[in-house]
Amino acid sequence: IDQAKALKSAIEAMMTKGGTGSITDGGTIVITDTKEAVDSISAYIAQENRRMGRRIKLVFEAVDVSTADSGERAVDWSLVYQRITQKLTGDVTSALNITSPKPVTGATDGSISLGVLGNSRFNGSNVVLQALREIGNVVNVTRVPVLAMNRRPVQFAVRETFDYVSSIQVNTVASSAGTTTAPQITQKDETVGTVLTIMPSAFDDGQVMLDIAYDNTNLRSLKPYSAGSSSSTTNTVQQRTIDGTGTVQSVSLRSGQTLVISGIERRTDSVLKSRLDDTVPLLAGGSDQASKKKNTAIILVTAVAEDGI
């Protein structure tokens, strides 16, 4: 929304029929009207200036939790919530929505939405992290503190670009000395990293609305792959594996509240069998090895609104 047009429409609604007004390109407002109308418009402009000068301190965190077990165990979000409320002191408000992954072999997803509010401005974030450490192995924590102005977007980005060998073509070159082969290497570049864009809107009643766009990608591996004969090193290219998480959504929270805005569970199950035959039971000899791995990406945000100086 064009703020200048919105301000002009609001001022025109307060003016009398005989009043006139204009807004210059530099932002100067000139009003000619009755004293009552000018006083009302002046109070409204002062209120809008206070709102526009409001600052929002944001702490955005992405936590990766990994659990690996031979059993059918997952992150118990009800237990996480219970431990969070036990750790917080003072008045606590919360909202919990859970979509658990289905217990079938393969890769399944689940999601959570959780909000906690305690008597400290940033205690909710630490409490959630402590509860997650008691449930699984916290393998990575990305913490982005941001200071934004009210109703103005702010962006944070950390990127890394790498090159890899995407293809190799062997060309035959003829010369007076005979024919030779020369490899033609084709390289490509890929960019990974974190991009975070937040548009905050803080209201007089303590409510904070956030429009969030988050994208995080990581290079998991870059492995050589032979495209030709196994004895030929000139036909070796590179295979990249990139994983990532992201979300685009709008959320509403109170000033000082920590909100879990997204939780994505990835589950990978694998079974290795060593048998005389697939139809032969295990008692006849052999072994079975099963492994289950769960990676959970949890995204938290904490917002604290402050009036400008």
N, C-alpha and C positions, 0 to 999 in steps of 0.2 A: 504494500500500500504506500502511495506517495504521501509522505508525512506533511509536506507543505500543502497539498490539496486538502488533506483531512483537516489540518489546522484552519485553513481558509474557510472550509464549509462550516466548521464549528463556530468560528467568529461571526460569519454572516448570519447564522441562526440566532445569535445574541443581539444583533444590531436592530435598531428601529428602522422603519421604512425610510425615514429621512437621513439616516446615517450613511457615511461612506467610509471605505477603507481600502487599503492596498498592502501588498507584501512585496518588497523589493527583492532582487536577486541575491542581495547580501543578507537577507533574512530580517530586515527592519520592517516592523509593522506600524502603519500609520492609520489611526482611527479618528474620525470626526463624528461625534454623536453626543447624545445626552450624557450627563454626569453618571447617572445610574448604569447606563449601558457600558460606558467606558470603564467604570469600576468593576463591573462583572467580567468584562473581557480581560482586564488587567489581572484579576484574581485567577482566571482560567489560564492565562499565559504563564503566570508564575507557577501554577500547579504543574503544567506541562513541562516547564523548564526543570522543575524538580524531578519529575519522572524520567525525563530524557537524560538527566545527569546522574541517575542511579547506576551504581556499579554492581556487578554480579561476580562474585568469586566462585569459580567452578573447579572442581576436582573430578577429572574423568579417569577411570581405572578399568583396565582389561586384565582379568585374572584367568590363567590357564591352569586347570586342575586335571591331573591324570591319576587314574586308578587302574591297576592291573591285578587280576585275580583269576584263579582257576574255577572259582565258584560263580554264582549268579548274583554278584553284589554290585550295587550301583550307588551313586551319591543319593543319600536319603535327604531330600530337601525339607521334609517335615522336621527332621532332626536338626538340620542347619538352622531352620527358623526358631526351633525351641532353644537352641544354644545362643542364638543372637539375642532373644528376648531375656534370657537369663543374665547375659553380660551387660546389657544396657541398664542404666539407672534413670530414675525420674519417670516422667510421663512417656509412654511408648504408644505410638499408633502404628498400625501395620496393615498390609494387604498382601495376600499370598495367593497366587494362581500357579498351578503346576500342571504340565503336560508331560507325563513320563514316557520314556522310550519303550517300545513294545519288546517283550522278552523273546525275541526270535533271533536265530542265527543270521548274521549279516551286519549291515550298518543301519542303525535307526537313529532318529533324532527326537529330542524332547526339548521343552522350553519352560522357563519359569519367569515370574514377575513378582518382585518382592520389594516392599518399601518399609523402612524403619526410621523412627524419629526419636532421638533421645534428648537429654538435657545439655549436650555439648554440640557445638556447631559441626564438627567433623568426626565425631566418635563413631557414627554409623559405619563409615567405610572401614575403619580398623576392626570393628567387631565382626563384620561380614568376613573379612580376610582371616581373622582368627578362627572363626567357625569352619571355614573351608579347609584350613590347615589341619583341623582335627578330623576331617572326613576323608581327605585325599592328599595327594602330593601336589603342592602348588609349585609348578615348574617355571612359571613366568608371570611377572607382574609389570604392566605398563601403566605408569602414572603420569597424567598430564594436567598440571595446574594451569588454569587460564583465568585472566582478569578481563572481563568484557564489559562494555557499556550497554545500557538497556536498549533493546530493540535494534541492535547493530550486530551483524554477523561477525564471527571471529573464526579463523582457521589455523590449525596446527598440522604441520606435515613434516615427516622424516622419511626420506626416500633413499634408496640405494639401487644403482644401475650396474648390472654385470653383463658381460659378453659370454657367449657360448658358441661352440661349433655346431651349426645346424645341419650342414651337409658338406660332403667332400666329393668332388668330381675329378676323376683321373683323365687327363688329356694326353693324347699322343702327339709329340712334337717331332717332325721330320727335319733333318739337317744333313749336311754333307758328310757328317761323321756317322750318320745312321739315325735311328729313331730312339727317342727317349720318352719317358712318361713323367708328367709333372702334375702334382695334385693342385686342384683349385679349391680353396677353402672358402666356404661361405659362413660368415658369422652374423648372429643376430643379438640384439640387446633386449634385456628384460628389466623392468623396474618393479621393485617390491618395497614395502614400507607401510607407514601408517599415515592416513589422512583423516583428520577430524574437523568437521564444520559444525558450529553451534550458533543458533540464533536465539538469544534469551529475551524473555519478556517478563519483567517483574512488576507486580501490581501492588497497590497500596495495602491490601489486606494480607500481604505476606505470601501470596501465591506466586509461583514462578513457573512459567511455561517454557519449554525448551524444544526447539526443532533441531534434531540431531541427525547428522549423516556421518557414519563411521565406517572405514574400510581398512583392514589390516591384512597384509599378505607377507608370507615368509618363504624363503627358499629352503625347502626341506633337504634336497639333495641334488647333486649334479654329477651323474654317473656316466662313465664312458660306455658306448654301445657300438659293437662291431656291426657295420652294415654289409660287410662282405665276408671274405675268408677270415677265419679266426687267426690265421698266421700273418695277416696283413695289418699293419698298424696305420696305413694310410687311409683305410676305410673306417676309422673309428670316429664316431660323432658323439655328441653329448646329449643325454636326456635329462631334462630338468623336471623336478617335482616341486610344485608351488602349492601351498595350502593357505587358507585365510578365512577370516570371519568378517562380518559387517552387518550393519543395520541402518535403516533410514526410518525414523519415526518421530512422533511428537509425544511428549510426556508432560505431565503436570505434577508438581510437588510443592511442598511448603519450604520456606527458607530455612536452611539448616538440616534438611532431610537428606538421607542417603537412599537412593532408589536403585534397585537392580532392574535395569531396563531390558536386559536380554540374557538368556542362558541357553546355549546350544550344546547339546550332548551328541558326541559322535562315538559310536560303538562299533568295534571291529572284533569279530569272533573268527577263530581259525582252529582247525582240527587236523593234526598230522597222524596218519595211520601207517603202521608198519606190520603188515599181515602177509601170510602165505597167499591169501586170496581175499578179496573184499567180502565174499560170502562166508568165509571161515570165521568162527567166533574167536574172541580174544583168548579163551581158555586153551585153544590149540597152539598158542604161541604168538609172539609179537608184542607190540605195544601201541598205545594210543596216547597222544599228547594234545591237550586242549589249552588254548590261551584266550583270554578275554581282556580287551583293553578299552578303556573309556577315556575320552578327552572331552572336557567340559570347558567351554569359554563363557565366562561370566563378565558382563559389562555393567559397571556401577557409575553413578554420577551423583555428586553432592553439590548443591547450590546454596549460596548465602548472599542475600541482597543487602546492599548498603546504600544509603543516600549519599550523594556526592557532597564534597566539601565546597 
